[in-house]
Amino acid sequence: MIKRTLCFSHPAYLSLRNKQLVIKLEKHDGEPDEQVSVPIEDIGLVMLDHRQITLTHGVMAAMLENNAAVVTCDDRHMPVGLMLPLEGHTVQQERFQDQLNASLPLRKQLWQQTVQQKIRNQAALLSQLHGIEVGNMAAWAADVHSGDSTNLEGRAAAFYWSQMFPSIPSFTRSRDGAYPNALLNYGYAILRAVIARALVGSGLLPTLGIHHHNRYNAYCLADDVMEPYRPYVDRLVVETMAVCSDVEVTTAIKSRLLTVPTLEVRIGGQRSPLMVAASQTSASLARCFSGESRRVSYPEM
């Protein structure tokens, strides 16, 4: 079942009653406060984007018990924190052990598959959006070695970003770069939360990556697994730019980027919301770690 994404960008008081998230929105100018409720079990992702939001401990515990991801934003309204449940699967210890015991050759093979599908999806998006000839990217995807030892991911990325925004010929993808990097950052942060939530739900440790291994990164595995999903965010950003001319991440832009969990993707020959597909990917990865499978199930554009 697809879970709901909730974003709070105004003062609010969140409490728990009868397994319902009770949302009290503060009104001004003498208007009565607005109050609505949402079943906790229906929530998959919550964005907290205002300093005057109050949550009870009961709400936090209930959301995490139901495997909801909670994202907090800074003064610039950009996501900076992610909270996930400690226990997301009945055989979590067994899954952790399989993950910890994964051999280096297995991790390299999994990264090879990840990079190949990322490049294929990037190529498909360039072709769909701009009609660009992408035979070079198809060749790079086919030539990716175990562990991507020749860094074809980087070569493909350089070509991809040089073609992605024709109206911005000097565009450079950088976290702190110029427009539309802020839009990409916001969309990727939502995607990262969705993937991390799926990994925890499959009993995996999001900190222990198959390729990323930054000692300061608590979500290395999420950063690995989200790679083939990034082009879906890129397409959403391009579509958002076509209807929103603002260069900052406005409320209108946020409302569009918050649809990331519900984007339609194709995985295993079937169409599915991205949040559901992420769970299929994480479940297939757990089977790879346990030796039941040799391939990760990723979406295909």
C-alpha angles and dihedrals in degrees: 000000000000112000126220125254115217124193123190114195098156134057110292142161115220120196140159128247128163092343090306127121103234111206119198112187116199116233129196138206092053095300116141117254115262119234128190135160135217127191108254091223090061094059121097104161133019124191117200107198107161134068093225097063116119123195128186119228088243090061093050093048093046094049093049092045087057092050096250118156116229117204124192125201133211132229090283089056091245121135112259106159138044128192122196134173119270092222119040104153138041094234096036096139090054091049091048091052093050089050093048091048094051109129123235092246090054093050090048091051091049091050090049090056091046094052093044093054092044091055092045091052092047090051092048091051094051089050094047097045103036107011090241120168105247104179089121092057092048088053092048091050091052092049097052108126128209107295089007089266092177094050097237087160088068094046091050091047092054091053093041096054093043088060104033099084109034091178090058103050093172094052116143122187107235133144091232095033132118128280129341093024092087090057091050091048092053093048093047091050090057091046091050091053091050092050094045090051090051092049092052089047089056092051096254129137108242091201097064108074132193091223112356111076108163107157090221096050116094093186106050094138091049089052089052097048096043093061097091089045095056095086089063089060090045091055091048090051092051090049091047092051089054092061103027118056096185115117092205126071097263128181090262091053092046091053089057096044091049088068089075093105091055098045112128114246134173116236130161090002093301135096117244141161111269093244091056092045090052089058090051090051094049092046091052090049090053089053090052091053091049093049095247094114140017101207134066115222108234130172121261122214 
